[in-house]
Amino acid sequence: MSTATALRSRHLLGIDGLEPDEIDLILETASAMKEVGARPIKKVPTLRGRTIINLFFEPSTRTRMSFELAEKRLSADTLGMTVAGSSVSKGETLLDTARNLEAMSPDMIVVRHASSGAAHQLARICHASIINAGDGMHEHPTQALLDAFTMKERKGRLAGLKVAIVGDLVHSRVFRSNALLLTRMGAEVRACGPATLMPCGLDQLGVRATCQMNEAIDGADVVMMLRVQHERMQGLFLPSLREYFALFGLTAERLRHAAPDVIVMHPGPMNRGVEIDSEVADGRWSVILDQVANGVAVRMAVLYLLAGEGESSEK
Amino acid sequence: MPVVMDGDRVSRSITRIAHEIVERNRGVADLALIGIRARGVPIATRIARELKVLTSVDVPIGALDITLYRDDLRRHAVGPQPVIRSTDIPFSLDDRLILLVDDVLYTGRTIRAALDALIDFGRPRAIQLVALVDRGHRELPIRADYVGRNIPTARHQSVQVRLAEIDGRDEVEVEG
C-alpha cells in the first residue's frame, strides 16, 4: 500500500515534514514490530552495536520507558541522562551537552526538552540521528504516530475519522503533532477547549475549533482528552479546576453524543476528575493502555527506519 | 534468458519433496512448516496441501520474516532499510520438527538469520531445510535436506522464482 520504502530525513523532528506515505511506512513497520513484543523472547538483534542516548531535560515516565524498551528490544546499547545529577544542573547549555555527547559517537539521540525547537537545534550540529521526544509546546511526533497507530488498529483507517481533541491545546505539543498528522491523513479534526487555551492558526491547520464540548463530541469516532498542564500556566488561564471539569471534563453522559463505537484516548499522565472522569478512563471506550503498549512498537519502527541512513560518522 | 523450471516442473518438485518428507520422517507426526517470506510461504502452503493428500493430516504452517535478523543492515551505508513484513507463527515450536521452507538457497545467510529467529521462538526438536532451488555459492556451512532442483549458476546471475500466488504464474528463470 505505502509507496515509501524509507524515510526521507535521517532525523524525526516532527510530523511537519513527514509525507503521508512516510507515515504509512512507519505505521506498517510498527505492526510488524508489535508482533516482536508478543514473542517468547521479546528481542531481535537488529540494532546490535548501535548506541542510542536518551537525553531527557524534562520529566517523563511513559515516553522515556517506552523509548528505552524499544531500544532494548532492538538490541541497541542505550544510555540515559536526566537533568538531575548531570552537568546541566551545573549550568551547561544544551549545545555544549550535545557536543560532548556527540564526541562519544552515538548513532542516535532521543531528546526531550522544555524549549520548542531544541531537537531541530541538535539536528543542525549533531552527526547522530535526532529523534524528538517532545520539545516545549512544539511537537511530539512519536506520540502522534502511536495515537494514529491505535486509531488505525481500532477503526481500520484514518481517512474520514471524526476526531475530537479536547483540553489545554495551546500548551500541547501532542495536540499540534496529532492535528498535523490527522489532517494530513484525511481525518476530520475538531479542537475544543476554553478560549484561553486555544492556539491561533487552527484554520491554517485545517482544524475546526469550538468551545462547546457537545459540538466537538457530536458523532465523533475518537475523543482524545489532553491534560491540563498546570506546570505551564500560572493560574491565569482557568478560574478553577472544578469549573473546567464541569465544562470540558469527559463523562459517560457526554460520550453519548459521540458515535456508538467511540474510542477514548489520553496521552497521559491523566488528571482524573479534571479532564476525564474515572468511569470513562477505565471504561469500555478507553484505549489508553493500548496507546502505551503501541508506543513501544511505533518507537521500534522509527528507530529501525532511521537506522537505515548509515553510520553516524557519515553525513 | 532461460526458464529453467516451468509450472509443471515446479509442481512435480513440490509433490516429490512432500513424498520425501513423509518417507524420511516416517509420517508427519509433530511436523510444522515455516515459510520464509515472501515466496517460502506459498511453497510451504503447497507442501502442506500435498502432505494432507498423502497422510490426511493438517500440518500447521507459519510465516517468518527474517529482516530483523539480517547481518547486512549496516552494509547499506546509505539507502532504505528493507521493508519488514509480519511474522506469524500460530503454534509453539517446542519439541516440534520444523521444516523451514525458502524459494532459493544461495549464500546461506538468509537461512542463518532464519535459524536465529526460530531459536528465539522456542526449542524445536530438529529443523530441516526445504529449498525449491539450490543455486550454490554457499558462504556458510548450510545445506538443504530437500531440494526441488539444483541449478548451477554464476555469481553475477540472478535466479527468479515466480509463483502463481504472488506473481500470477509458476516458473524459475535464470537472468543475467
HADDOCK unambig.tbl for C-alpha pairs under 7 A between the chains (distance, minus, plus):
assign (segid A and resid 5 and name CA) (segid B and resid 80 and name CA) 6.30 0.50 0.50
assign (segid A and resid 5 and name CA) (segid B and resid 83 and name CA) 6.54 0.50 0.50
assign (segid A and resid 6 and name CA) (segid B and resid 80 and name CA) 4.82 0.50 0.50
assign (segid A and resid 6 and name CA) (segid B and resid 81 and name CA) 6.46 0.50 0.50
assign (segid A and resid 29 and name CA) (segid B and resid 84 and name CA) 5.97 0.50 0.50
assign (segid A and resid 32 and name CA) (segid B and resid 84 and name CA) 6.42 0.50 0.50
assign (segid A and resid 32 and name CA) (segid B and resid 85 and name CA) 5.85 0.50 0.50
assign (segid A and resid 32 and name CA) (segid B and resid 86 and name CA) 4.69 0.50 0.50
assign (segid A and resid 39 and name CA) (segid B and resid 121 and name CA) 6.59 0.50 0.50
assign (segid A and resid 40 and name CA) (segid B and resid 121 and name CA) 6.03 0.50 0.50
assign (segid A and resid 41 and name CA) (segid B and resid 120 and name CA) 5.76 0.50 0.50
assign (segid A and resid 41 and name CA) (segid B and resid 121 and name CA) 6.62 0.50 0.50
assign (segid A and resid 44 and name CA) (segid B and resid 68 and name CA) 6.25 0.50 0.50
assign (segid A and resid 44 and name CA) (segid B and resid 69 and name CA) 6.64 0.50 0.50
assign (segid A and resid 45 and name CA) (segid B and resid 68 and name CA) 6.70 0.50 0.50
assign (segid A and resid 45 and name CA) (segid B and resid 69 and name CA) 5.88 0.50 0.50
assign (segid A and resid 46 and name CA) (segid B and resid 68 and name CA) 4.94 0.50 0.50
assign (segid A and resid 46 and name CA) (segid B and resid 69 and name CA) 5.79 0.50 0.50
assign (segid A and resid 305 and name CA) (segid B and resid 81 and name CA) 6.12 0.50 0.50
assign (segid A and resid 308 and name CA) (segid B and resid 78 and name CA) 6.94 0.50 0.50
assign (segid A and resid 308 and name CA) (segid B and resid 79 and name CA) 6.26 0.50 0.50
assign (segid A and resid 308 and name CA) (segid B and resid 80 and name CA) 5.57 0.50 0.50
assign (segid A and resid 308 and name CA) (segid B and resid 81 and name CA) 4.78 0.50 0.50
assign (segid A and resid 309 and name CA) (segid B and resid 77 and name CA) 6.79 0.50 0.50
assign (segid A and resid 309 and name CA) (segid B and resid 78 and name CA) 5.18 0.50 0.50
assign (segid A and resid 309 and name CA) (segid B and resid 79 and name CA) 5.98 0.50 0.50
assign (segid A and resid 309 and name CA) (segid B and resid 80 and name CA) 7.00 0.50 0.50
assign (segid A and resid 310 and name CA) (segid B and resid 74 and name CA) 6.70 0.50 0.50
assign (segid A and resid 310 and name CA) (segid B and resid 76 and name CA) 6.80 0.50 0.50
assign (segid A and resid 310 and name CA) (segid B and resid 77 and name CA) 4.43 0.50 0.50
assign (segid A and resid 310 and name CA) (segid B and resid 78 and name CA) 5.15 0.50 0.50
assign (segid A and resid 311 and name CA) (segid B and resid 77 and name CA) 6.59 0.50 0.50
